[in-house]
Amino acid sequence: MRIVVDLVRCQGYAQCCFLAPQAFKLAGEEALVYHPNPDDGQRQQILRAAAACPVQAIRMDRLEDAELVYETGSV
């Protein structure tokens, strides 16, 4: 699984930090730090965190899909 966060869109509401604290953390007041390739065991927490994001800044892909796109050059 791969997480992509649009850091321009992110407003630091930190809902993701509460719902998936192993994957998302705030550094300081508003800077989001996240693990781009968390364990699949965290999938449900991360799905909830992405759904709870007020600005929909979090996107998840299966890592296999991301590698396939990279290898084939598809978008």
Secondary structure, DSSP 8 states (H G I E B T S, - for coil): -EEEE-TTT-----HHHHH-TTTEEEETTTEEEE-SS--GGGHHHHHHHHHH-TT--EEEE-HHHHHHHHHHT--
